[in-house]
Amino acid sequence: MQESGAVPQNLPRRPATPSYLPITDLASVIEAVSKGAVLVSVSLIILLQISLQPRVSWLVLLSLSIGWVVGRMSINTAQIGFAFLAPLLPVGLATLFGSFDPTLHTVWIAGFFGCMLPGIRWSKWDLPSSWRVVLGGWALTLSLAWPVIVARELGFDLSEFFNHTSVNSWAFMSAPQVSGWVIHVVLAQLVGLLWLEWLICRVDAKQGSRLPNVIHGFWIGATISSFFAIYQGIVDLEFLNSLEWASRGRATGLMLEANGYGMLAALTGPLAVVAIRSLGLRFGTILATVVFAVNWTGLWMSGSRLALLCGFIGTLALAIDMLRNHRRLHTWLLCQVAVLLIVIVVLVSVLTTTTSPLKRIDEFQGSDTTEVVQTLLNRGGYGQIATKMIREYPLTGIGVGTYNWLAPDYWRVMVDDQLPFDNAQNWWRHQIAELGILGALPLLLWSVILMLSTIWGRSPVDRFGAMTIRGLLLGLGLVSLFGMPTQNPLVLLWFFSFVAILASGQNTIPVAGRLSWALQPSRVTWAVMGAIAVLYAGSHVLLAVGDLSVKERAVRANRDYLVGVYASEQNPDGGEFRWTSREARLRFIKDTPWMMVRVWVQHPDVAKRPVTVRLTTPCQFVTEWTLKDSSRVDAGLVIPESYGPLDISLQVSRTWRPVNYGNSDTRELGAALITEFVRDIEQFSDVPQVIPLEPCGNSKP
């Protein structure tokens, strides 16, 4: 591959100076707004993630700075480095900070963004003409929508952004956690789109079998992760693995997530063969064979059924590539036989220590084809939930990035049970559930264009690897009927890399008939996409103060609405309790007309400085306690039959922080609180205070 800067003939070359274009018409204005909104959104999201994750803020800033500085000196070096580190960082971050959650992918995503930033044009999308409008419209939709969704989950109160004492769904995630997930989803997609544009502009179709240099960073890092997956499967499944996945008998490499790792290994095996062959190494055939075997074995250790299907399709496409490229055919066939023998030997040795994909496929024994398809489409209720969301909000969806933690609310209403954590369902249905028909339209149109390009696109026949890349894209598309492989940001970058390579290998991106004409950049098409983005964001502003507000969702899901309390903890005397902050606002779904309230404090200086705890409803002062020690006080509330949900507030005169007394707990603790509905009023016989509540504004009509 040539140095960065070479562009395909069908794409506009990047101007030397300036890095902007004069804006002369409506189409240019909307396109510039779209591109600018993406760059501003990504920058702002990284800053917000730093605020939400202060423990890794220095790493994110360091990654962004290194990406910027090294990228300006040698973009290839910077990208290869971050691509190499991406599949290795999860274990490193978990070891360094004691835990890992998906939002910590921001560490390497920020580096990728820093690499690209100096060479990105702010006022124009450098994409194939039939892609520019739909992808630019999708990007603008995400950029305008995510601030609305985050504001909705914060109750339009920015102070809640750092308040971990609220519960937003049956997933028991706080407002900051929900906000962090939303912006993580948007960040991965927007940076992936910028990566697609950046790579398309720098992959030269005339370089034959050469691949972008960054691909080598990807496959090397993934292969190292696969070596660890093999060790986990053969020697110690708990080694550098999460206890959850180890208990399921599934290896995760260094990614701490079996499905994402399995899909990465499935993509790496076939493409690594193409990448190594493009280098022309003396012992390239042996190296490619080993890398292929390692990744396929790691895939097997992950136990991912969808990854197995994707890997099989990619390997079949690789075999077709080999047959088309007749040179050294016999050598490659012998290599393939060797690979199969290695895989078989490894599988036999580890079959009893990991849950293989075939073992998981055995779950479908005795089921006919229809039952298997229905099971894969519904995936433990997730498909049914998405279908219900689409029926309720067909045009707008429930909001970008919100499916994962609103699904438990829907499941509670549908079957009155807790939803096991997962998100394996049809990718297209997931997009419509979150974005609605309105917001998902640009993305769905592009998926149709991409499908046509992958199947019928023209590319050089003698280019070794073209069929492999098509096969991997088709494999990802097929498994996306039943899963969400690209929800992992590294797999998403792999996907966009394949798309960029495919696009660069074609003189034109074919789209059937009138669709090609309809999607060309023009005032009309850009105006339509701009209107979709504005309508989508505006609709969610209305929904955020109506049906999809946190309070309204809590009522519909028959869920208590709690703000100002931390997660439940085990009470040494039995049962559970919650710590409050200085003020707690609680809305309970009424089970009986009698509620027991128990309160105590543990301020170290409570004997010298008594703590006052006040209990109120929106309509009355209920009671007040002045606590001089850690003894518990109780009160019984008698709730009128006319009440709907019960709203009560607890105010504490002052809080304390255990970290100031030698503990690692940094929370601001007010009072310990137990609330429980009791069966009858006789259970108040030993309670010193029994207080009848007055009829209030939330009473039933």
C-alpha positions as CSV (number, residue, x, y, z in Angstrom):
1,M,0.0,0.0,0.0
2,Q,1.2,3.5,-0.8
3,E,1.6,6.1,1.9
4,S,-1.6,7.7,3.2
5,G,-3.0,10.3,0.9
6,A,-3.6,8.2,-2.3
7,V,-7.2,8.2,-3.2
8,P,-9.3,6.2,-5.7
9,Q,-10.0,7.8,-9.0
10,N,-13.7,8.1,-8.5
11,L,-13.4,10.1,-5.2
12,P,-12.6,13.8,-4.9
13,R,-9.0,14.4,-3.9
14,R,-8.4,16.2,-0.6
15,P,-7.6,19.9,-1.2
16,A,-4.2,21.1,0.0
17,T,-5.6,24.2,1.6
18,P,-7.9,25.0,3.1
19,S,-9.6,22.0,4.7
20,Y,-13.1,23.4,4.2
21,L,-15.3,24.0,1.2
22,P,-17.2,27.2,0.3
23,I,-20.9,26.7,1.1
24,T,-23.0,27.7,-1.8
25,D,-26.3,25.9,-1.6
26,L,-28.7,24.0,0.6
27,A,-27.1,20.6,-0.1
28,S,-23.7,21.9,0.9
29,V,-25.1,23.5,4.1
30,I,-26.8,20.3,5.3
31,E,-23.7,18.2,4.4
32,A,-21.4,20.5,6.2
33,V,-23.8,20.5,9.2
34,S,-23.8,16.7,9.2
35,K,-20.0,16.4,9.1
36,G,-19.5,19.1,11.7
37,A,-22.1,17.7,14.0
38,V,-20.4,14.3,13.9
39,L,-17.0,15.8,14.8
40,V,-18.4,17.9,17.6
41,S,-20.4,15.0,18.9
42,V,-17.4,12.7,19.0
43,S,-15.3,15.3,20.8
44,L,-18.1,16.1,23.3
45,I,-18.8,12.4,24.0
46,I,-15.1,11.7,24.7
47,L,-15.2,14.6,27.2
48,L,-18.4,13.3,28.8
49,Q,-16.9,9.8,29.1
50,I,-13.9,11.3,30.8
51,S,-16.3,12.9,33.3
52,L,-18.2,9.7,33.9
53,Q,-15.0,7.6,34.2
54,P,-12.6,9.8,36.1
55,R,-10.4,6.8,37.0
56,V,-9.4,6.4,33.3
57,S,-9.6,10.0,32.2
58,W,-5.8,10.3,32.0
59,L,-5.6,7.2,29.8
60,V,-8.3,8.5,27.4
61,L,-6.5,11.9,27.2
62,L,-3.2,10.1,26.7
63,S,-4.6,7.9,24.0
64,L,-6.1,10.9,22.2
65,S,-2.9,12.9,22.4
66,I,-0.7,10.0,21.2
67,G,-3.1,9.4,18.4
68,W,-2.9,13.1,17.4
69,V,0.9,13.5,17.7
70,V,2.0,10.2,16.3
71,G,-0.6,10.3,13.6
72,R,0.8,13.6,12.3
73,M,4.3,12.0,12.1
74,S,3.3,8.6,10.9
75,I,-0.3,7.7,10.5
76,N,0.5,4.1,9.6
77,T,2.4,3.6,12.9
78,A,-0.3,5.2,15.0
79,Q,-3.1,3.2,13.5
80,I,-1.3,-0.2,13.6
81,G,-0.5,0.5,17.2
82,F,-4.0,1.2,18.3
83,A,-5.4,-1.7,16.1
84,F,-2.9,-4.0,17.8
85,L,-3.8,-2.8,21.3
86,A,-7.6,-2.8,21.0
87,P,-8.2,-6.5,21.5
88,L,-5.7,-6.6,24.3
89,L,-6.7,-3.6,26.4
90,P,-9.9,-5.0,28.2
91,V,-7.9,-7.3,30.4
92,G,-5.2,-4.7,31.0
93,L,-7.8,-2.1,32.1
94,A,-9.6,-4.6,34.3
95,T,-6.3,-5.5,35.9
96,L,-5.4,-1.9,36.4
97,F,-8.7,-0.6,37.7
98,G,-10.3,-3.8,39.1
99,S,-13.2,-4.0,36.7
100,F,-14.1,-3.5,33.0
101,D,-17.3,-2.3,31.3
102,P,-17.9,-1.6,27.6
103,T,-17.6,2.1,28.0
104,L,-13.9,1.7,28.7
105,H,-13.4,1.0,25.0
106,T,-13.2,4.8,24.8
107,V,-9.5,4.4,25.7
108,W,-8.6,3.0,22.3
109,I,-11.5,4.6,20.4
110,A,-10.1,8.0,21.4
111,G,-6.7,7.1,20.0
112,F,-8.3,6.1,16.6
113,F,-10.1,9.4,16.5
114,G,-7.0,11.3,17.3
115,C,-5.2,9.6,14.4
116,M,-7.8,10.6,11.9
117,L,-8.6,14.1,13.2
118,P,-5.8,16.0,11.4
119,G,-6.8,14.6,8.0
120,I,-10.6,14.9,8.3
121,R,-12.5,17.4,6.2
122,W,-15.1,19.3,8.3
123,S,-17.4,20.4,5.5
124,K,-17.8,17.4,3.3
125,W,-18.2,13.6,3.3
126,D,-15.5,11.9,1.2
127,L,-17.6,8.8,0.4
128,P,-18.9,7.2,-2.8
129,S,-21.7,9.4,-4.2
130,S,-24.5,6.9,-3.6
131,W,-23.4,6.6,0.1
132,R,-22.9,10.2,1.0
133,V,-26.5,11.2,1.6
134,V,-27.7,8.1,3.5
135,L,-24.6,7.8,5.7
136,G,-24.5,11.6,6.2
137,G,-28.2,11.6,7.1
138,W,-27.7,8.7,9.6
139,A,-24.7,10.5,11.2
140,L,-26.8,13.7,11.6
141,T,-29.7,11.7,13.1
142,L,-27.4,10.2,15.7
143,S,-25.7,13.5,16.4
144,L,-28.9,15.4,17.1
145,A,-30.6,12.6,19.0
146,W,-28.1,11.5,21.6
147,P,-28.2,14.8,23.6
148,V,-32.0,14.5,23.8
149,I,-31.9,10.9,25.0
150,V,-29.3,11.7,27.6
151,A,-31.3,14.7,28.8
152,R,-34.4,12.5,29.1
153,E,-32.6,10.0,31.3
154,L,-31.3,12.8,33.5
155,G,-34.8,14.2,33.9
156,F,-33.5,17.3,32.1
157,D,-31.4,18.0,35.2
158,L,-27.7,18.2,34.4
159,S,-26.7,17.6,38.1
160,E,-28.1,14.1,37.7
161,F,-25.2,13.3,35.3
162,F,-23.1,12.5,38.3
163,N,-25.8,11.2,40.6
164,H,-25.6,7.4,41.0
165,T,-28.5,7.3,43.3
166,S,-31.2,6.9,40.7
167,V,-32.7,3.8,39.2
168,N,-33.9,4.1,35.6
169,S,-35.2,0.6,34.8
170,W,-35.6,-3.0,35.9
171,A,-32.0,-3.3,34.7
172,F,-31.1,-1.4,37.9
173,M,-28.9,1.1,36.1
174,S,-28.5,4.6,37.4
175,A,-28.9,7.7,35.2
176,P,-25.1,8.2,34.7
177,Q,-24.7,4.5,33.8
178,V,-27.6,4.7,31.3
179,S,-26.1,8.0,29.8
180,G,-22.7,6.4,29.6
181,W,-24.1,3.5,27.6
182,V,-26.0,5.7,25.2
183,I,-23.0,7.9,24.4
184,H,-20.8,4.8,24.1
185,V,-23.1,3.3,21.5
186,V,-23.2,6.6,19.5
187,L,-19.4,7.1,19.9
188,A,-18.6,3.7,18.4
189,Q,-20.9,4.2,15.5
190,L,-19.8,7.8,14.6
191,V,-16.1,6.9,14.9
192,G,-16.7,3.8,12.8
193,L,-18.3,6.0,10.1
194,L,-15.3,8.4,10.2
195,W,-13.0,5.4,10.0
196,L,-14.9,4.2,6.9
197,E,-14.5,7.5,5.2
198,W,-10.9,7.9,6.2
199,L,-9.9,4.5,4.9
200,I,-11.8,4.7,1.7
201,C,-9.9,7.9,0.8
202,R,-6.6,6.1,1.4
203,V,-7.0,2.7,-0.1
204,D,-5.8,2.6,-3.7
205,A,-7.5,0.0,-5.9
206,K,-4.4,-0.3,-8.1
207,Q,-2.2,-1.8,-5.4
208,G,-3.4,-5.3,-6.3
209,S,-3.3,-7.7,-3.3
210,R,-2.0,-5.2,-0.8
211,L,-4.2,-4.3,2.1
212,P,-4.2,-1.2,4.3
213,N,-1.3,-1.5,6.8
214,V,-3.7,-1.1,9.7
215,I,-5.1,-4.6,8.9
216,H,-1.8,-6.1,10.1
217,G,-2.3,-4.4,13.5
218,F,-5.8,-5.9,13.7
219,W,-4.9,-9.5,13.0
220,I,-1.7,-9.5,15.1
221,G,-3.6,-8.2,18.2
222,A,-6.5,-10.6,17.6
223,T,-4.1,-13.6,17.2
224,I,-2.4,-12.8,20.5
225,S,-5.8,-12.8,22.1
226,S,-6.5,-16.1,20.5
227,F,-3.3,-17.6,22.0
228,F,-4.7,-16.7,25.5
229,A,-8.1,-18.2,24.6
230,I,-6.4,-21.5,23.8
231,Y,-4.5,-21.4,27.1
232,Q,-7.8,-20.7,28.9
233,G,-9.5,-23.6,27.2
234,I,-6.7,-26.1,27.7
235,V,-5.1,-25.1,31.0
236,D,-7.2,-22.7,33.1
237,L,-10.5,-21.3,32.0
238,E,-10.4,-18.7,34.8
239,F,-7.0,-17.3,33.7
240,L,-7.6,-13.6,32.6
241,N,-11.2,-14.5,32.1
242,S,-14.4,-13.1,33.7
243,L,-16.0,-15.4,36.2
244,E,-19.3,-15.2,34.4
245,W,-17.9,-16.5,31.1
246,A,-15.6,-19.0,32.8
247,S,-18.7,-20.5,34.6
248,R,-20.3,-21.0,31.2
249,G,-17.2,-22.9,29.9
250,R,-16.4,-20.2,27.4
251,A,-13.0,-18.6,26.6
252,T,-12.8,-14.8,26.0
253,G,-9.1,-14.4,25.0
254,L,-8.2,-11.0,26.4
255,M,-11.5,-9.3,25.6
256,L,-13.5,-10.5,28.6
257,E,-16.5,-11.2,26.4
258,A,-16.9,-14.5,24.6
259,N,-19.3,-13.5,21.8
260,G,-17.3,-10.4,20.8
261,Y,-14.0,-12.3,20.9
262,G,-15.4,-15.3,19.0
263,M,-16.6,-13.0,16.2
264,L,-13.2,-11.3,16.1
265,A,-11.4,-14.6,15.8
266,A,-13.8,-15.7,13.0
267,L,-13.0,-12.6,11.0
268,T,-9.3,-12.7,11.8
269,G,-8.5,-16.3,10.6
270,P,-9.4,-15.9,6.9
271,L,-8.4,-12.3,6.5
272,A,-5.0,-12.9,8.2
273,V,-4.2,-15.4,5.5
274,V,-4.9,-12.7,2.8
275,A,-2.9,-10.1,4.8
276,I,0.1,-12.3,5.3
277,R,0.2,-13.4,1.7
278,S,0.1,-9.8,0.6
279,L,3.4,-9.2,2.4
280,G,5.3,-11.7,0.2
281,L,7.2,-13.2,3.2
282,R,9.5,-16.1,2.6
283,F,7.8,-18.3,5.2
284,G,4.4,-16.6,4.7
285,T,2.6,-19.8,4.0
286,I,3.7,-21.4,7.3
287,L,2.9,-18.2,9.2
288,A,-0.6,-17.9,7.6
289,T,-1.3,-21.5,8.4
290,V,-0.4,-21.1,12.1
291,V,-2.4,-17.9,12.4
292,F,-5.4,-19.4,10.8
293,A,-5.3,-22.4,13.0
294,V,-4.8,-20.4,16.2
295,N,-7.8,-18.1,15.5
296,W,-10.1,-21.0,14.5
297,T,-9.2,-22.8,17.6
298,G,-9.8,-19.7,19.7
299,L,-13.1,-19.3,17.9
300,W,-14.0,-22.8,19.0
301,M,-13.0,-22.1,22.6
302,S,-15.3,-19.1,22.7
303,G,-18.4,-21.4,22.1
304,S,-20.0,-18.8,19.9
305,R,-22.4,-20.4,17.4
306,L,-22.8,-17.3,15.3
307,A,-19.1,-16.8,15.2
308,L,-18.7,-20.4,14.0
309,L,-21.2,-19.7,11.1
310,C,-19.4,-16.5,10.1
311,G,-16.0,-18.1,10.3
312,F,-17.2,-21.0,8.1
313,I,-18.6,-18.7,5.4
314,G,-15.3,-16.6,5.5
315,T,-13.2,-19.8,5.2
316,L,-15.3,-21.1,2.3
317,A,-14.8,-17.7,0.6
318,L,-11.0,-18.0,1.3
319,A,-11.0,-21.5,-0.3
320,I,-12.7,-20.0,-3.4
321,D,-10.1,-17.3,-3.5
322,M,-7.4,-19.9,-3.5
323,L,-9.0,-21.8,-6.3
324,R,-9.3,-18.7,-8.4
325,N,-5.7,-17.8,-7.7
326,H,-4.2,-20.9,-9.3
327,R,-0.5,-20.0,-8.4
328,R,0.9,-22.3,-5.8
329,L,-2.4,-24.0,-5.6
330,H,-1.1,-27.3,-4.3
331,T,0.9,-25.7,-1.6
332,W,-2.2,-23.9,-0.3
333,L,-4.3,-27.0,-0.4
334,L,-1.7,-28.8,1.6
335,C,-1.7,-25.9,4.1
336,Q,-5.5,-26.2,4.4
337,V,-5.2,-30.0,5.1
338,A,-2.6,-29.2,7.8
339,V,-4.9,-26.6,9.3
340,L,-7.8,-29.0,9.5
341,L,-5.6,-31.6,11.2
342,I,-4.3,-29.0,13.8
343,V,-7.8,-27.9,14.5
344,I,-9.1,-31.4,15.0
345,V,-6.3,-32.3,17.4
346,V,-6.8,-29.2,19.5
347,L,-10.6,-29.7,19.5
348,V,-10.2,-33.3,20.8
349,S,-7.9,-32.1,23.5
350,V,-10.2,-29.4,24.9
351,L,-13.6,-30.7,24.1
352,T,-14.3,-31.6,27.7
353,T,-13.1,-28.3,29.2
354,T,-15.0,-25.7,27.1
355,T,-18.5,-25.4,25.8
356,S,-18.0,-25.8,22.1
357,P,-20.3,-24.2,19.5
358,L,-21.5,-27.7,18.6
359,K,-22.4,-28.5,22.2
360,R,-24.5,-25.3,22.2
361,I,-26.1,-26.3,18.9
362,D,-27.2,-29.6,20.5
363,E,-29.8,-27.5,22.4
364,F,-31.9,-27.6,19.2
365,Q,-32.0,-31.3,18.9
366,G,-35.5,-32.6,18.6
367,S,-36.7,-29.2,17.2
368,D,-37.9,-28.8,13.6
369,T,-36.5,-26.0,11.4
370,T,-39.4,-23.6,12.2
371,E,-38.8,-24.0,15.9
372,V,-35.1,-23.4,15.5
373,V,-35.6,-20.3,13.5
374,Q,-38.2,-18.9,15.9
375,T,-35.9,-19.6,18.8
376,L,-33.0,-17.8,17.1
377,L,-35.2,-14.9,16.2
378,N,-36.7,-14.5,19.6
379,R,-33.5,-15.2,21.6
380,G,-34.9,-15.6,25.1
381,G,-37.6,-12.9,24.6
382,Y,-35.4,-10.2,23.2
383,G,-37.0,-10.5,19.8
384,Q,-40.5,-10.3,21.3
385,I,-39.5,-7.2,23.2
386,A,-38.2,-5.5,20.2
387,T,-41.4,-6.3,18.3
388,K,-43.5,-4.8,21.0
389,M,-41.3,-1.7,21.0
390,I,-41.8,-1.3,17.3
391,R,-45.6,-1.7,17.6
392,E,-45.7,1.0,20.3
393,Y,-43.3,3.5,18.7
394,P,-43.1,2.6,15.0
395,L,-41.9,5.9,13.7
396,T,-39.6,7.1,16.4
397,G,-38.5,4.0,18.3
398,I,-37.5,4.2,21.9
399,G,-34.3,6.2,21.4
400,V,-30.8,5.4,20.2
401,G,-28.8,3.3,22.6
402,T,-31.7,2.6,24.9
403,Y,-32.8,-0.9,24.0
404,N,-30.5,-2.8,26.4
405,W,-31.8,-1.3,29.6
406,L,-35.4,-0.6,28.6
407,A,-35.9,-4.3,27.6
408,P,-36.1,-5.4,31.2
409,D,-39.0,-3.0,31.8
410,Y,-40.9,-4.5,28.8
411,W,-40.2,-8.0,29.9
412,R,-41.5,-7.3,33.4
413,V,-44.8,-6.1,31.9
414,M,-45.0,-9.0,29.4
415,V,-44.2,-11.9,31.7
416,D,-43.6,-10.4,35.2
417,D,-40.1,-11.8,35.4
418,Q,-36.5,-10.6,35.4
419,L,-34.9,-10.6,32.0
420,P,-31.5,-12.4,31.8
421,F,-28.8,-10.1,30.4
422,D,-28.2,-10.6,26.7
423,N,-28.8,-8.8,23.5
424,A,-28.8,-11.4,20.7
425,Q,-31.4,-10.5,18.2
426,N,-31.9,-9.4,14.6
427,W,-29.8,-6.3,13.9
428,W,-32.3,-4.7,11.6
429,R,-35.1,-5.1,14.1
430,H,-32.9,-3.7,16.8
431,Q,-32.3,-0.6,14.7
432,I,-36.0,0.0,14.1
433,A,-36.8,-0.6,17.7
434,E,-34.3,2.2,18.7
435,L,-34.6,4.5,15.8
436,G,-38.1,3.8,14.4
437,I,-38.8,3.7,10.7
438,L,-38.0,7.4,10.6
439,G,-34.6,7.4,12.2
440,A,-33.5,4.0,10.8
441,L,-34.4,4.8,7.2
442,P,-31.0,6.1,6.1
443,L,-29.2,3.2,7.7
444,L,-31.6,0.6,6.2
445,L,-31.2,2.1,2.8
446,W,-27.4,1.9,3.1
447,S,-27.6,-1.7,4.2
448,V,-29.5,-2.5,1.0
449,I,-26.9,-0.6,-1.1
450,L,-24.1,-2.5,0.7
451,M,-25.8,-5.9,0.2
452,L,-26.1,-5.2,-3.6
453,S,-22.5,-4.0,-3.7
454,T,-21.2,-7.1,-1.8
455,I,-23.1,-9.6,-4.0
456,W,-22.9,-7.9,-7.4
457,G,-20.2,-5.3,-7.2
458,R,-17.4,-5.4,-9.7
459,S,-13.8,-5.9,-8.5
460,P,-10.6,-7.0,-10.1
461,V,-10.8,-10.8,-10.8
462,D,-7.1,-11.4,-10.0
463,R,-7.1,-9.6,-6.7
464,F,-6.5,-12.3,-4.1
465,G,-8.6,-11.7,-1.1
466,A,-11.6,-10.0,-2.8
467,M,-13.8,-13.0,-2.4
468,T,-12.6,-13.5,1.2
469,I,-13.7,-10.0,2.1
470,R,-17.0,-10.5,0.4
471,G,-17.5,-13.8,2.2
472,L,-16.8,-12.2,5.6
473,L,-19.2,-9.4,4.9
474,L,-21.9,-11.9,3.9
475,G,-21.1,-13.9,7.0
476,L,-21.6,-10.8,9.2
477,G,-24.8,-10.0,7.4
478,L,-26.2,-13.5,7.8
479,V,-25.4,-13.7,11.5
480,S,-26.9,-10.2,12.0
481,L,-30.2,-11.8,11.3
482,F,-29.9,-13.5,14.7
483,G,-27.4,-11.4,16.6
484,M,-25.7,-8.1,17.1
485,P,-22.0,-8.8,16.3
486,T,-21.2,-5.2,15.5
487,Q,-22.3,-3.9,18.9
488,N,-18.8,-4.7,19.9
489,P,-16.9,-1.6,18.7
490,L,-13.8,-3.6,17.6
491,V,-15.9,-5.9,15.4
492,L,-17.7,-2.7,14.1
493,L,-14.3,-1.3,13.0
494,W,-13.4,-4.6,11.3
495,F,-16.7,-4.4,9.5
496,F,-16.1,-0.9,8.2
497,S,-12.6,-1.9,7.2
498,F,-14.0,-4.6,5.0
499,V,-16.5,-2.2,3.5
500,A,-13.7,0.3,2.7
501,I,-11.6,-2.3,1.1
502,L,-14.5,-3.6,-1.0
503,A,-15.4,-0.1,-2.1
504,S,-11.8,0.8,-3.0
505,G,-11.6,-2.3,-5.2
506,Q,-14.5,-1.2,-7.4
507,N,-14.7,1.5,-10.0
508,T,-18.4,2.0,-9.2
509,I,-20.7,1.0,-6.4
510,P,-23.7,-0.5,-8.2
511,V,-27.2,0.1,-7.0
512,A,-30.2,-1.2,-8.7
513,G,-32.1,1.1,-11.1
514,R,-33.9,4.1,-9.8
515,L,-32.4,3.7,-6.3
516,S,-29.0,4.8,-7.6
517,W,-30.5,8.0,-9.1
518,A,-32.7,8.7,-6.0
519,L,-29.8,8.7,-3.6
520,Q,-27.4,10.9,-5.5
521,P,-26.4,14.1,-3.5
522,S,-28.8,16.9,-4.3
523,R,-30.7,19.6,-2.6
524,V,-33.8,17.3,-2.4
525,T,-32.0,14.3,-1.0
526,W,-30.0,16.2,1.6
527,A,-33.1,18.2,2.6
528,V,-35.0,14.9,3.2
529,M,-32.2,13.5,5.3
530,G,-31.9,16.7,7.2
531,A,-35.6,16.8,7.9
532,I,-35.5,13.2,9.1
533,A,-32.8,14.0,11.6
534,V,-34.6,17.1,12.9
535,L,-38.0,15.3,13.1
536,Y,-36.4,12.3,14.9
537,A,-34.7,14.5,17.5
538,G,-37.8,16.7,17.9
539,S,-40.1,13.7,18.4
540,H,-37.9,12.4,21.2
541,V,-38.1,15.8,22.9
542,L,-41.9,15.4,23.1
543,L,-41.6,11.7,24.2
544,A,-39.0,12.6,26.8
545,V,-41.6,14.7,28.7
546,G,-44.4,12.3,28.0
547,D,-44.6,8.5,27.4
548,L,-40.8,7.9,27.6
549,S,-40.0,10.0,30.7
550,V,-38.4,8.0,33.5
551,K,-41.5,8.4,35.8
552,E,-44.0,7.4,33.1
553,R,-41.9,4.3,32.2
554,A,-41.7,3.3,35.9
555,V,-45.5,3.4,36.2
556,R,-46.1,1.4,33.1
557,A,-43.4,-1.2,34.1
558,N,-44.9,-1.5,37.6
559,R,-41.6,-0.4,38.9
560,D,-40.6,1.7,41.9
561,Y,-39.1,5.0,40.9
562,L,-36.1,5.8,43.1
563,V,-33.9,8.9,43.0
564,G,-31.4,9.7,45.7
565,V,-30.7,6.2,46.9
566,Y,-27.9,3.8,46.2
567,A,-28.1,0.2,45.2
568,S,-29.5,-2.3,47.6
569,E,-27.2,-3.9,50.2
570,Q,-27.6,-6.8,52.5
571,N,-28.7,-6.0,56.0
572,P,-26.8,-8.0,58.7
573,D,-30.2,-8.6,60.4
574,G,-31.6,-10.0,57.2
575,G,-33.3,-8.5,54.2
576,E,-32.0,-5.5,52.2
577,F,-31.6,-1.8,52.8
578,R,-30.5,1.3,50.8
579,W,-28.3,4.2,51.6
580,T,-29.8,7.6,50.7
581,S,-28.0,10.7,49.7
582,R,-29.0,14.0,51.3
583,E,-32.5,13.8,49.7
584,A,-34.3,10.8,48.4
585,R,-37.5,10.8,46.2
586,L,-39.3,7.5,46.1
587,R,-42.4,6.4,44.2
588,F,-43.7,3.0,45.1
589,I,-46.2,0.9,43.3
590,K,-48.7,0.2,46.1
591,D,-49.0,-3.5,47.1
592,T,-51.1,-3.0,50.3
593,P,-52.4,0.0,52.3
594,W,-49.7,-0.4,54.9
595,M,-46.0,0.5,54.6
596,M,-43.2,0.1,57.2
597,V,-40.4,2.7,57.1
598,R,-37.2,2.0,59.0
599,V,-34.4,4.5,59.3
600,W,-31.0,4.8,60.9
601,V,-27.7,6.7,60.4
602,Q,-24.1,5.8,60.9
603,H,-22.4,9.1,61.0
604,P,-19.2,8.7,63.0
605,D,-19.8,12.0,64.9
606,V,-23.6,11.6,65.3
607,A,-23.3,11.7,69.2
608,K,-21.8,15.2,69.0
609,R,-23.8,16.4,66.0
610,P,-27.3,14.8,65.9
611,V,-28.7,14.2,62.4
612,T,-32.3,15.2,61.5
613,V,-34.3,13.0,59.1
614,R,-37.5,14.3,57.7
615,L,-40.2,12.3,56.0
616,T,-42.7,14.0,53.7
617,T,-45.2,13.4,50.9
618,P,-46.1,16.0,48.2
619,C,-49.1,17.0,50.3
620,Q,-48.0,16.7,53.9
621,F,-45.3,16.6,56.5
622,V,-45.2,13.1,57.8
623,T,-42.7,12.9,60.6
624,E,-39.2,14.0,61.7
625,W,-36.5,12.2,63.8
626,T,-33.5,13.7,65.5
627,L,-31.0,10.8,65.7
628,K,-28.2,10.9,68.3
629,D,-26.8,7.4,67.7
630,S,-27.1,4.5,65.2
631,S,-30.3,3.1,66.7
632,R,-33.1,2.4,64.2
633,V,-36.4,4.3,64.2
634,D,-39.6,2.9,62.7
635,A,-42.8,4.3,61.4
636,G,-45.9,2.8,59.9
637,L,-47.7,4.6,57.1
638,V,-51.5,4.0,56.5
639,I,-52.2,4.7,52.8
640,P,-55.6,5.8,51.7
641,E,-57.4,3.4,49.3
642,S,-57.7,6.2,46.8
643,Y,-53.9,6.4,46.3
644,G,-52.3,5.4,43.1
645,P,-48.4,5.2,43.4
646,L,-47.1,6.3,46.8
647,D,-44.7,9.3,46.6
648,I,-42.6,10.0,49.6
649,S,-39.4,12.1,50.2
650,L,-36.7,11.7,52.8
651,Q,-34.4,14.6,53.7
652,V,-31.3,14.2,55.8
653,S,-29.8,17.2,57.5
654,R,-26.2,16.3,56.5
655,T,-24.2,13.5,54.9
656,W,-20.8,11.9,55.4
657,R,-18.2,10.2,53.3
658,P,-16.6,6.9,54.5
659,V,-13.5,7.7,52.5
660,N,-12.7,10.5,54.9
661,Y,-12.6,7.9,57.7
662,G,-10.1,5.4,56.2
663,N,-12.6,3.6,54.0
664,S,-12.5,3.3,50.2
665,D,-16.2,4.2,49.8
666,T,-16.5,7.6,48.2
667,R,-20.3,7.9,48.4
668,E,-22.2,10.7,50.2
669,L,-24.2,8.8,52.7
670,G,-27.3,10.1,54.4
671,A,-29.6,7.6,56.1
672,A,-30.0,3.9,55.8
673,L,-33.6,3.1,54.7
674,I,-35.8,0.1,54.6
675,T,-39.3,0.3,53.1
676,E,-41.6,-2.6,52.9
677,F,-45.4,-3.2,52.4
678,V,-46.9,-5.3,55.1
679,R,-49.9,-7.6,54.9
680,D,-52.1,-6.0,57.6
681,I,-52.2,-3.2,60.1
682,E,-51.6,-5.6,63.0
683,Q,-48.0,-5.7,62.0
684,F,-47.8,-2.1,63.3
685,S,-48.6,-3.2,66.8
686,D,-45.0,-2.7,68.0
687,V,-44.3,0.4,65.9
688,P,-44.1,3.6,68.0
689,Q,-45.5,5.8,65.2
690,V,-48.5,4.9,63.0
691,I,-49.3,7.8,60.7
692,P,-52.3,8.0,58.4
693,L,-51.5,9.7,55.1
694,E,-53.8,12.4,53.8
695,P,-55.4,12.0,50.3
696,C,-53.0,13.5,47.8
697,G,-52.7,14.7,44.2
698,N,-51.8,11.3,42.9
699,S,-55.0,9.8,44.3
700,K,-57.1,7.8,41.9
701,P,-60.1,9.7,40.4
